[in-house]
Amino acid sequence: MKKLQWLKTKVGLFLDPRILYLMNLPNGDSYIVLWFFLKDMAGMVNDDGKIYVSETEALTTQLIAKSLHRRQPFIENGLKALEQVDLIER
């Protein structure tokens, strides 16, 4: 029998000033989707928040763009916005 996995996140997330800031940016709602994608990937790898394809291959902006069906410049801008509000660290 397969063990159920649960998603755990904070409540009141959309009251967080960082999320409110992102929501008011052009494409901000898509940046939030990007952030959730990154959180999901980090949870799957489960290595102290680090994200990679394998221990020798990083998850590149090109791979993220392909996974989310977005252009690479969009992903790069989104990562900058997430980093600016301390939701990710590179």
Jmol script that loads the backbone (N, CA, C; Angstrom):
load data "model"
ATOM      1  N   MET A   1       0.841  -1.175   0.000  1.00  0.00           N
ATOM      2  CA  MET A   1       0.000   0.000   0.000  1.00  0.00           C
ATOM      3  C   MET A   1       0.892   1.246   0.000  1.00  0.00           C
ATOM      4  N   LYS A   2       0.575   2.186  -0.886  1.00  0.00           N
ATOM      5  CA  LYS A   2       1.356   3.411  -1.008  1.00  0.00           C
ATOM      6  C   LYS A   2       1.026   4.366   0.143  1.00  0.00           C
ATOM      7  N   LYS A   3       2.074   4.929   0.748  1.00  0.00           N
ATOM      8  CA  LYS A   3       1.902   5.874   1.848  1.00  0.00           C
ATOM      9  C   LYS A   3       1.442   7.229   1.301  1.00  0.00           C
ATOM     10  N   LEU A   4       0.459   7.820   1.942  1.00  0.00           N
ATOM     11  CA  LEU A   4      -0.024   9.139   1.529  1.00  0.00           C
ATOM     12  C   LEU A   4       1.004  10.199   1.894  1.00  0.00           C
ATOM     13  N   GLN A   5       1.165  11.173   1.019  1.00  0.00           N
ATOM     14  CA  GLN A   5       2.043  12.292   1.306  1.00  0.00           C
ATOM     15  C   GLN A   5       1.181  13.537   1.444  1.00  0.00           C
ATOM     16  N   TRP A   6       1.517  14.367   2.387  1.00  0.00           N
ATOM     17  CA  TRP A   6       0.745  15.576   2.659  1.00  0.00           C
ATOM     18  C   TRP A   6       1.562  16.806   2.343  1.00  0.00           C
ATOM     19  N   LEU A   7       0.888  17.830   1.906  1.00  0.00           N
ATOM     20  CA  LEU A   7       1.499  19.133   1.684  1.00  0.00           C
ATOM     21  C   LEU A   7       1.267  19.968   2.922  1.00  0.00           C
ATOM     22  N   LYS A   8       2.312  20.556   3.424  1.00  0.00           N
ATOM     23  CA  LYS A   8       2.191  21.411   4.601  1.00  0.00           C
ATOM     24  C   LYS A   8       2.665  22.804   4.202  1.00  0.00           C
ATOM     25  N   THR A   9       1.835  23.782   4.439  1.00  0.00           N
ATOM     26  CA  THR A   9       2.204  25.163   4.146  1.00  0.00           C
ATOM     27  C   THR A   9       1.616  26.057   5.222  1.00  0.00           C
ATOM     28  N   LYS A  10       2.017  27.299   5.222  1.00  0.00           N
ATOM     29  CA  LYS A  10       1.539  28.237   6.223  1.00  0.00           C
ATOM     30  C   LYS A  10       0.138  28.743   5.854  1.00  0.00           C
ATOM     31  N   VAL A  11      -0.665  29.053   6.873  1.00  0.00           N
ATOM     32  CA  VAL A  11      -1.950  29.703   6.621  1.00  0.00           C
ATOM     33  C   VAL A  11      -1.719  31.212   6.607  1.00  0.00           C
ATOM     34  N   GLY A  12      -2.631  31.941   6.021  1.00  0.00           N
ATOM     35  CA  GLY A  12      -2.498  33.393   5.945  1.00  0.00           C
ATOM     36  C   GLY A  12      -1.438  33.834   4.955  1.00  0.00           C
ATOM     37  N   LEU A  13      -1.072  32.940   4.041  1.00  0.00           N
ATOM     38  CA  LEU A  13      -0.004  33.226   3.091  1.00  0.00           C
ATOM     39  C   LEU A  13      -0.284  34.488   2.278  1.00  0.00           C
ATOM     40  N   PHE A  14      -1.547  34.701   1.936  1.00  0.00           N
ATOM     41  CA  PHE A  14      -1.868  35.850   1.091  1.00  0.00           C
ATOM     42  C   PHE A  14      -2.035  37.147   1.886  1.00  0.00           C
ATOM     43  N   LEU A  15      -1.668  37.104   3.170  1.00  0.00           N
ATOM     44  CA  LEU A  15      -1.555  38.324   3.977  1.00  0.00           C
ATOM     45  C   LEU A  15      -0.085  38.715   4.140  1.00  0.00           C
ATOM     46  N   ASP A  16       0.808  37.848   3.718  1.00  0.00           N
ATOM     47  CA  ASP A  16       2.247  38.104   3.802  1.00  0.00           C
ATOM     48  C   ASP A  16       2.589  39.274   2.875  1.00  0.00           C
ATOM     49  N   PRO A  17       3.274  40.306   3.385  1.00  0.00           N
ATOM     50  CA  PRO A  17       3.612  41.466   2.548  1.00  0.00           C
ATOM     51  C   PRO A  17       4.400  41.098   1.297  1.00  0.00           C
ATOM     52  N   ARG A  18       5.206  40.048   1.362  1.00  0.00           N
ATOM     53  CA  ARG A  18       5.988  39.641   0.184  1.00  0.00           C
ATOM     54  C   ARG A  18       5.072  39.119  -0.915  1.00  0.00           C
ATOM     55  N   ILE A  19       4.062  38.345  -0.522  1.00  0.00           N
ATOM     56  CA  ILE A  19       3.113  37.813  -1.498  1.00  0.00           C
ATOM     57  C   ILE A  19       2.258  38.948  -2.058  1.00  0.00           C
ATOM     58  N   LEU A  20       1.833  39.863  -1.201  1.00  0.00           N
ATOM     59  CA  LEU A  20       1.056  41.019  -1.666  1.00  0.00           C
ATOM     60  C   LEU A  20       1.868  41.857  -2.647  1.00  0.00           C
ATOM     61  N   TYR A  21       3.144  42.023  -2.368  1.00  0.00           N
ATOM     62  CA  TYR A  21       4.027  42.760  -3.278  1.00  0.00           C
ATOM     63  C   TYR A  21       4.074  42.060  -4.640  1.00  0.00           C
ATOM     64  N   LEU A  22       4.301  40.730  -4.616  1.00  0.00           N
ATOM     65  CA  LEU A  22       4.367  39.979  -5.870  1.00  0.00           C
ATOM     66  C   LEU A  22       3.060  40.067  -6.647  1.00  0.00           C
ATOM     67  N   MET A  23       1.934  39.981  -5.945  1.00  0.00           N
ATOM     68  CA  MET A  23       0.633  40.018  -6.610  1.00  0.00           C
ATOM     69  C   MET A  23       0.406  41.329  -7.352  1.00  0.00           C
ATOM     70  N   ASN A  24       1.078  42.393  -6.914  1.00  0.00           N
ATOM     71  CA  ASN A  24       0.908  43.692  -7.556  1.00  0.00           C
ATOM     72  C   ASN A  24       1.906  43.956  -8.672  1.00  0.00           C
ATOM     73  N   LEU A  25       2.815  43.021  -8.904  1.00  0.00           N
ATOM     74  CA  LEU A  25       3.749  43.158 -10.025  1.00  0.00           C
ATOM     75  C   LEU A  25       3.088  42.668 -11.307  1.00  0.00           C
ATOM     76  N   PRO A  26       3.506  43.194 -12.464  1.00  0.00           N
ATOM     77  CA  PRO A  26       3.065  42.573 -13.709  1.00  0.00           C
ATOM     78  C   PRO A  26       3.532  41.111 -13.697  1.00  0.00           C
ATOM     79  N   ASN A  27       2.677  40.198 -14.016  1.00  0.00           N
ATOM     80  CA  ASN A  27       2.963  38.755 -13.991  1.00  0.00           C
ATOM     81  C   ASN A  27       3.156  38.211 -12.585  1.00  0.00           C
ATOM     82  N   GLY A  28       2.816  38.980 -11.565  1.00  0.00           N
ATOM     83  CA  GLY A  28       3.045  38.573 -10.184  1.00  0.00           C
ATOM     84  C   GLY A  28       2.372  37.270  -9.806  1.00  0.00           C
ATOM     85  N   ASP A  29       1.159  37.054 -10.296  1.00  0.00           N
ATOM     86  CA  ASP A  29       0.480  35.793  -9.971  1.00  0.00           C
ATOM     87  C   ASP A  29       1.237  34.608 -10.561  1.00  0.00           C
ATOM     88  N   SER A  30       1.849  34.794 -11.721  1.00  0.00           N
ATOM     89  CA  SER A  30       2.656  33.725 -12.311  1.00  0.00           C
ATOM     90  C   SER A  30       3.953  33.513 -11.540  1.00  0.00           C
ATOM     91  N   TYR A  31       4.498  34.580 -10.943  1.00  0.00           N
ATOM     92  CA  TYR A  31       5.688  34.432 -10.098  1.00  0.00           C
ATOM     93  C   TYR A  31       5.350  33.602  -8.862  1.00  0.00           C
ATOM     94  N   ILE A  32       4.137  33.757  -8.347  1.00  0.00           N
ATOM     95  CA  ILE A  32       3.706  32.961  -7.203  1.00  0.00           C
ATOM     96  C   ILE A  32       3.595  31.487  -7.604  1.00  0.00           C
ATOM     97  N   VAL A  33       3.085  31.229  -8.799  1.00  0.00           N
ATOM     98  CA  VAL A  33       3.037  29.851  -9.306  1.00  0.00           C
ATOM     99  C   VAL A  33       4.464  29.306  -9.420  1.00  0.00           C
ATOM    100  N   LEU A  34       5.397  30.104  -9.911  1.00  0.00           N
ATOM    101  CA  LEU A  34       6.799  29.708  -9.996  1.00  0.00           C
ATOM    102  C   LEU A  34       7.332  29.354  -8.614  1.00  0.00           C
ATOM    103  N   TRP A  35       7.019  30.164  -7.623  1.00  0.00           N
ATOM    104  CA  TRP A  35       7.474  29.911  -6.252  1.00  0.00           C
ATOM    105  C   TRP A  35       6.931  28.588  -5.725  1.00  0.00           C
ATOM    106  N   PHE A  36       5.650  28.312  -5.972  1.00  0.00           N
ATOM    107  CA  PHE A  36       5.076  27.041  -5.537  1.00  0.00           C
ATOM    108  C   PHE A  36       5.729  25.866  -6.274  1.00  0.00           C
ATOM    109  N   PHE A  37       6.037  26.043  -7.541  1.00  0.00           N
ATOM    110  CA  PHE A  37       6.745  24.997  -8.297  1.00  0.00           C
ATOM    111  C   PHE A  37       8.093  24.704  -7.641  1.00  0.00           C
ATOM    112  N   LEU A  38       8.828  25.762  -7.295  1.00  0.00           N
ATOM    113  CA  LEU A  38      10.136  25.590  -6.667  1.00  0.00           C
ATOM    114  C   LEU A  38      10.013  24.923  -5.302  1.00  0.00           C
ATOM    115  N   LYS A  39       8.996  25.314  -4.527  1.00  0.00           N
ATOM    116  CA  LYS A  39       8.765  24.680  -3.228  1.00  0.00           C
ATOM    117  C   LYS A  39       8.452  23.198  -3.405  1.00  0.00           C
ATOM    118  N   ASP A  40       7.663  22.874  -4.403  1.00  0.00           N
ATOM    119  CA  ASP A  40       7.316  21.482  -4.669  1.00  0.00           C
ATOM    120  C   ASP A  40       8.560  20.684  -5.051  1.00  0.00           C
ATOM    121  N   MET A  41       9.383  21.241  -5.931  1.00  0.00           N
ATOM    122  CA  MET A  41      10.614  20.565  -6.336  1.00  0.00           C
ATOM    123  C   MET A  41      11.547  20.378  -5.144  1.00  0.00           C
ATOM    124  N   ALA A  42      11.669  21.397  -4.304  1.00  0.00           N
ATOM    125  CA  ALA A  42      12.539  21.291  -3.127  1.00  0.00           C
ATOM    126  C   ALA A  42      12.030  20.204  -2.187  1.00  0.00           C
ATOM    127  N   GLY A  43      10.722  20.089  -2.061  1.00  0.00           N
ATOM    128  CA  GLY A  43      10.151  19.048  -1.211  1.00  0.00           C
ATOM    129  C   GLY A  43      10.387  17.657  -1.770  1.00  0.00           C
ATOM    130  N   MET A  44      10.399  17.535  -3.083  1.00  0.00           N
ATOM    131  CA  MET A  44      10.633  16.231  -3.703  1.00  0.00           C
ATOM    132  C   MET A  44      12.090  15.799  -3.538  1.00  0.00           C
ATOM    133  N   VAL A  45      13.006  16.759  -3.651  1.00  0.00           N
ATOM    134  CA  VAL A  45      14.427  16.449  -3.491  1.00  0.00           C
ATOM    135  C   VAL A  45      14.751  16.249  -2.013  1.00  0.00           C
ATOM    136  N   ASN A  46      14.134  17.060  -1.148  1.00  0.00           N
ATOM    137  CA  ASN A  46      14.270  16.961   0.302  1.00  0.00           C
ATOM    138  C   ASN A  46      15.731  17.025   0.742  1.00  0.00           C
ATOM    139  N   ASP A  47      16.443  18.057   0.294  1.00  0.00           N
ATOM    140  CA  ASP A  47      17.848  18.247   0.657  1.00  0.00           C
ATOM    141  C   ASP A  47      18.052  19.672   1.158  1.00  0.00           C
ATOM    142  N   ASP A  48      17.437  19.985   2.282  1.00  0.00           N
ATOM    143  CA  ASP A  48      17.594  21.291   2.926  1.00  0.00           C
ATOM    144  C   ASP A  48      17.214  22.441   1.992  1.00  0.00           C
ATOM    145  N   GLY A  49      16.178  22.231   1.176  1.00  0.00           N
ATOM    146  CA  GLY A  49      15.678  23.281   0.294  1.00  0.00           C
ATOM    147  C   GLY A  49      16.400  23.406  -1.027  1.00  0.00           C
ATOM    148  N   LYS A  50      17.446  22.616  -1.243  1.00  0.00           N
ATOM    149  CA  LYS A  50      18.175  22.688  -2.509  1.00  0.00           C
ATOM    150  C   LYS A  50      17.379  21.971  -3.600  1.00  0.00           C
ATOM    151  N   ILE A  51      17.527  22.467  -4.826  1.00  0.00           N
ATOM    152  CA  ILE A  51      16.807  21.891  -5.958  1.00  0.00           C
ATOM    153  C   ILE A  51      17.809  21.538  -7.048  1.00  0.00           C
ATOM    154  N   TYR A  52      17.752  20.308  -7.532  1.00  0.00           N
ATOM    155  CA  TYR A  52      18.602  19.870  -8.627  1.00  0.00           C
ATOM    156  C   TYR A  52      17.976  18.666  -9.299  1.00  0.00           C
ATOM    157  N   VAL A  53      18.435  18.378 -10.506  1.00  0.00           N
ATOM    158  CA  VAL A  53      17.940  17.231 -11.259  1.00  0.00           C
ATOM    159  C   VAL A  53      18.597  15.954 -10.733  1.00  0.00           C
ATOM    160  N   SER A  54      19.897  16.014 -10.532  1.00  0.00           N
ATOM    161  CA  SER A  54      20.659  14.927  -9.916  1.00  0.00           C
ATOM    162  C   SER A  54      21.775  15.585  -9.119  1.00  0.00           C
ATOM    163  N   GLU A  55      22.519  14.815  -8.376  1.00  0.00           N
ATOM    164  CA  GLU A  55      23.579  15.404  -7.550  1.00  0.00           C
ATOM    165  C   GLU A  55      24.650  16.099  -8.382  1.00  0.00           C
ATOM    166  N   THR A  56      24.699  15.810  -9.665  1.00  0.00           N
ATOM    167  CA  THR A  56      25.705  16.446 -10.526  1.00  0.00           C
ATOM    168  C   THR A  56      25.088  17.401 -11.545  1.00  0.00           C
ATOM    169  N   GLU A  57      23.757  17.531 -11.562  1.00  0.00           N
ATOM    170  CA  GLU A  57      23.093  18.382 -12.559  1.00  0.00           C
ATOM    171  C   GLU A  57      22.078  19.297 -11.880  1.00  0.00           C
ATOM    172  N   ALA A  58      22.308  20.594 -12.018  1.00  0.00           N
ATOM    173  CA  ALA A  58      21.414  21.589 -11.424  1.00  0.00           C
ATOM    174  C   ALA A  58      20.121  21.711 -12.217  1.00  0.00           C
ATOM    175  N   LEU A  59      19.074  22.162 -11.552  1.00  0.00           N
ATOM    176  CA  LEU A  59      17.826  22.493 -12.233  1.00  0.00           C
ATOM    177  C   LEU A  59      18.000  23.901 -12.800  1.00  0.00           C
ATOM    178  N   THR A  60      18.152  24.014 -14.102  1.00  0.00           N
ATOM    179  CA  THR A  60      18.454  25.290 -14.750  1.00  0.00           C
ATOM    180  C   THR A  60      17.174  26.078 -15.025  1.00  0.00           C
ATOM    181  N   THR A  61      17.354  27.355 -15.311  1.00  0.00           N
ATOM    182  CA  THR A  61      16.206  28.182 -15.689  1.00  0.00           C
ATOM    183  C   THR A  61      15.569  27.654 -16.971  1.00  0.00           C
ATOM    184  N   GLN A  62      16.382  27.081 -17.846  1.00  0.00           N
ATOM    185  CA  GLN A  62      15.849  26.507 -19.086  1.00  0.00           C
ATOM    186  C   GLN A  62      14.931  25.320 -18.780  1.00  0.00           C
ATOM    187  N   LEU A  63      15.332  24.461 -17.851  1.00  0.00           N
ATOM    188  CA  LEU A  63      14.491  23.317 -17.483  1.00  0.00           C
ATOM    189  C   LEU A  63      13.220  23.767 -16.767  1.00  0.00           C
ATOM    190  N   ILE A  64      13.331  24.783 -15.923  1.00  0.00           N
ATOM    191  CA  ILE A  64      12.148  25.315 -15.234  1.00  0.00           C
ATOM    192  C   ILE A  64      11.182  25.884 -16.262  1.00  0.00           C
ATOM    193  N   ALA A  65      11.714  26.657 -17.218  1.00  0.00           N
ATOM    194  CA  ALA A  65      10.883  27.257 -18.269  1.00  0.00           C
ATOM    195  C   ALA A  65      10.150  26.176 -19.055  1.00  0.00           C
ATOM    196  N   LYS A  66      10.864  25.121 -19.391  1.00  0.00           N
ATOM    197  CA  LYS A  66      10.242  24.034 -20.148  1.00  0.00           C
ATOM    198  C   LYS A  66       9.154  23.351 -19.317  1.00  0.00           C
ATOM    199  N   SER A  67       9.418  23.125 -18.041  1.00  0.00           N
ATOM    200  CA  SER A  67       8.447  22.464 -17.162  1.00  0.00           C
ATOM    201  C   SER A  67       7.176  23.289 -16.991  1.00  0.00           C
ATOM    202  N   LEU A  68       7.327  24.610 -16.916  1.00  0.00           N
ATOM    203  CA  LEU A  68       6.180  25.493 -16.688  1.00  0.00           C
ATOM    204  C   LEU A  68       5.617  26.087 -17.977  1.00  0.00           C
ATOM    205  N   HIS A  69       6.171  25.685 -19.124  1.00  0.00           N
ATOM    206  CA  HIS A  69       5.715  26.192 -20.429  1.00  0.00           C
ATOM    207  C   HIS A  69       5.772  27.725 -20.473  1.00  0.00           C
ATOM    208  N   ARG A  70       6.906  28.236 -20.037  1.00  0.00           N
ATOM    209  CA  ARG A  70       7.167  29.679 -20.061  1.00  0.00           C
ATOM    210  C   ARG A  70       8.498  29.914 -20.766  1.00  0.00           C
ATOM    211  N   ARG A  71       8.749  31.149 -21.118  1.00  0.00           N
ATOM    212  CA  ARG A  71      10.029  31.508 -21.729  1.00  0.00           C
ATOM    213  C   ARG A  71      11.072  31.722 -20.645  1.00  0.00           C
ATOM    214  N   GLN A  72      12.312  31.446 -20.990  1.00  0.00           N
ATOM    215  CA  GLN A  72      13.402  31.545 -20.028  1.00  0.00           C
ATOM    216  C   GLN A  72      13.548  32.952 -19.431  1.00  0.00           C
ATOM    217  N   PRO A  73      13.432  34.041 -20.220  1.00  0.00           N
ATOM    218  CA  PRO A  73      13.527  35.378 -19.610  1.00  0.00           C
ATOM    219  C   PRO A  73      12.452  35.615 -18.534  1.00  0.00           C
ATOM    220  N   PHE A  74      11.249  35.061 -18.752  1.00  0.00           N
ATOM    221  CA  PHE A  74      10.194  35.182 -17.747  1.00  0.00           C
ATOM    222  C   PHE A  74      10.629  34.507 -16.442  1.00  0.00           C
ATOM    223  N   ILE A  75      11.196  33.308 -16.551  1.00  0.00           N
ATOM    224  CA  ILE A  75      11.647  32.568 -15.372  1.00  0.00           C
ATOM    225  C   ILE A  75      12.751  33.345 -14.662  1.00  0.00           C
ATOM    226  N   GLU A  76      13.687  33.880 -15.419  1.00  0.00           N
ATOM    227  CA  GLU A  76      14.787  34.645 -14.819  1.00  0.00           C
ATOM    228  C   GLU A  76      14.261  35.875 -14.082  1.00  0.00           C
ATOM    229  N   ASN A  77      13.290  36.583 -14.685  1.00  0.00           N
ATOM    230  CA  ASN A  77      12.688  37.741 -14.014  1.00  0.00           C
ATOM    231  C   ASN A  77      11.938  37.316 -12.751  1.00  0.00           C
ATOM    232  N   GLY A  78      11.235  36.200 -12.841  1.00  0.00           N
ATOM    233  CA  GLY A  78      10.511  35.689 -11.680  1.00  0.00           C
ATOM    234  C   GLY A  78      11.447  35.309 -10.545  1.00  0.00           C
ATOM    235  N   LEU A  79      12.554  34.666 -10.875  1.00  0.00           N
ATOM    236  CA  LEU A  79      13.523  34.290  -9.848  1.00  0.00           C
ATOM    237  C   LEU A  79      14.120  35.527  -9.184  1.00  0.00           C
ATOM    238  N   LYS A  80      14.382  36.566  -9.976  1.00  0.00           N
ATOM    239  CA  LYS A  80      14.895  37.823  -9.404  1.00  0.00           C
ATOM    240  C   LYS A  80      13.886  38.424  -8.438  1.00  0.00           C
ATOM    241  N   ALA A  81      12.603  38.427  -8.822  1.00  0.00           N
ATOM    242  CA  ALA A  81      11.557  38.983  -7.961  1.00  0.00           C
ATOM    243  C   ALA A  81      11.436  38.168  -6.668  1.00  0.00           C
ATOM    244  N   LEU A  82      11.478  36.840  -6.768  1.00  0.00           N
ATOM    245  CA  LEU A  82      11.380  35.987  -5.578  1.00  0.00           C
ATOM    246  C   LEU A  82      12.584  36.164  -4.667  1.00  0.00           C
ATOM    247  N   GLU A  83      13.747  36.336  -5.271  1.00  0.00           N
ATOM    248  CA  GLU A  83      14.958  36.557  -4.490  1.00  0.00           C
ATOM    249  C   GLU A  83      14.918  37.925  -3.803  1.00  0.00           C
ATOM    250  N   GLN A  84      14.385  38.916  -4.497  1.00  0.00           N
ATOM    251  CA  GLN A  84      14.310  40.284  -3.971  1.00  0.00           C
ATOM    252  C   GLN A  84      13.474  40.342  -2.691  1.00  0.00           C
ATOM    253  N   VAL A  85      12.444  39.530  -2.599  1.00  0.00           N
ATOM    254  CA  VAL A  85      11.586  39.545  -1.405  1.00  0.00           C
ATOM    255  C   VAL A  85      11.916  38.396  -0.450  1.00  0.00           C
ATOM    256  N   ASP A  86      13.081  37.789  -0.631  1.00  0.00           N
ATOM    257  CA  ASP A  86      13.598  36.736   0.264  1.00  0.00           C
ATOM    258  C   ASP A  86      12.706  35.489   0.329  1.00  0.00           C
ATOM    259  N   LEU A  87      12.084  35.125  -0.785  1.00  0.00           N
ATOM    260  CA  LEU A  87      11.338  33.865  -0.831  1.00  0.00           C
ATOM    261  C   LEU A  87      12.218  32.736  -1.337  1.00  0.00           C
ATOM    262  N   ILE A  88      13.300  33.080  -2.045  1.00  0.00           N
ATOM    263  CA  ILE A  88      14.291  32.090  -2.458  1.00  0.00           C
ATOM    264  C   ILE A  88      15.674  32.686  -2.240  1.00  0.00           C
ATOM    265  N   GLU A  89      16.659  31.821  -2.294  1.00  0.00           N
ATOM    266  CA  GLU A  89      18.052  32.255  -2.213  1.00  0.00           C
ATOM    267  C   GLU A  89      18.838  31.438  -3.231  1.00  0.00           C
ATOM    268  N   ARG A  90      19.689  32.120  -3.989  1.00  0.00           N
ATOM    269  CA  ARG A  90      20.479  31.413  -5.013  1.00  0.00           C
ATOM    270  C   ARG A  90      21.938  31.461  -4.660  1.00  0.00           C
TER     271      ARG A  90
END
end "model"
wireframe off; spacefill off
backbone 0.3
color backbone group
